[in-house]
Amino acid sequence: MPTIDYEKIRTEIRGLVDDVIRPNAEKIDAEGIFPRENLLALAKAGWNGVLIPEEYGGLGLDHVAFAIAAEEIGRACASTGLVYVMHTGAVQTINLFGNPDQKERWLKPARDGLIGTYSTSEKASGGHWWFNFSQAAWDGGEHYRLNAEKSFTTSAGQADYYLFQTRSPGALGPTDISFFIVDSKLDGISHGSWEALGVRGNHSGPISYQNVRVHSRDRLGAEGQGKDIVYHGVSPVYLIGLGAVWHGVARSALERAADHLTATHHRDFDRKLSDYQVLRQQLGESKVLVESLKPWQNELARQLDRLQEAGQPQGQILIPLTEFKVHAAEVANISARNALDVSGGYGYKKGPLERIFRDARAGIGMGPSNNIAREWIGKVLVGLPLELFEAGGE
């Protein structure tokens, strides 16, 4: 791959973010609007195909560039950032495991605004999004029949297609999983509403699939290959993207707090807020933590690129990616909390800092939640196997 100018990439995506995404952020939050306008602007500029090879109409860039894009989008609007990450994860999973026909039909239209997402988690298994109880069935001929009650599907009712995860027909256990590319216009798909504390524009609501007929040409990979897809296709790009979005949220909270401290003047004591040591120390705490994210993000993204170039499973670094997601979510929450503290009542009012505070909280619970993720990390640390599909596997 030719040398990529990452600073140029950051400048380009930041310009688009400042022109289009940032001005929409407050309205998206206040009204719970799906960020369609933002996504179309990203598609027009090619960013919806950041990892898609050029032969399928994408930019053909790497995971470092993707992480930069997710970070910059997250700095302005976490809702758009999460939708973008799920879309990019979906197209990358098709890129890694799809056949040429699937890539032609589902990757190329991304440049025109076609949006994909994952539909994996089920209410019955809670935060264990990788574990399904639903099961596909053959419908005779060349079709499968899908029935499932999915929960927390980002872009529910808004995406053009869903990467649907379920047990294979006749599955003998939870690891016998298959993936399907499901056109959202197929009969039998309905979605619920999304009312949430934060990230109110990502529409991460429930979806019901009732006797949805999917052609066999839209099965992704082989029957029973889903476990490999979970470990080596879905998780890596999803985790680096999530961490990058929370990195952007953390940096935005810090920047806005610093601006408020330097711009606000107490006339009674003739001092700026930035003249108070205790407030500067809170900003200092945030700054140290936020700066820990960039080098870690870049190194993990480079590792993903090296593994993909070598044709090796990217799930090899599942635990480091999980650690990064946990840390980025925690840093976003600390940075947002400190921003509210130092800005007093102004930060607490409806507005950017209050929105960032609510958005940041979503990072703790997004799968794998930080509690579940720490158990993964701890098990590996003490030499226990990480088998997500067995009882107690988390």
Buried (B, 14 or more C-beta within 10 A) or exposed (E): EEEEEBEEBBEBBBEBBEEBBBBBBBEBBEEBBBBBBBBBBBBBBBBBBBBBEEEBBBBBBBBBBBBBBBBBBBBBBBBBBBBBBBBBBBBBBBBBBBEEEBBBBBBBBBBEBBBBBBBBBBEEBBBBBBBBEBBBBEBEEEBBBBBBBBBBBBBBBBBBBBBBBBBBBEBEEBBBBBBBBBBBEBEBBEBBEBEBEBBBBBBBBBBBBEEBBBBEEBBBBEBBBBBBBBBBBBBBBBBBBBBBBBBBBBBBBBBBBBEBBEEBEEEEEEEBBBBBEEBBEBBEBBBEBBEBBBEBBBBBBBBBBBBBEEEEBBBBBBBBBBBBBBBBBBBBBBBBBBBBBBBEEBBEEEBBBBBBBBBBBBBBBBBBBBEBBBBBBEBBEEEEEBEBBEEEBB
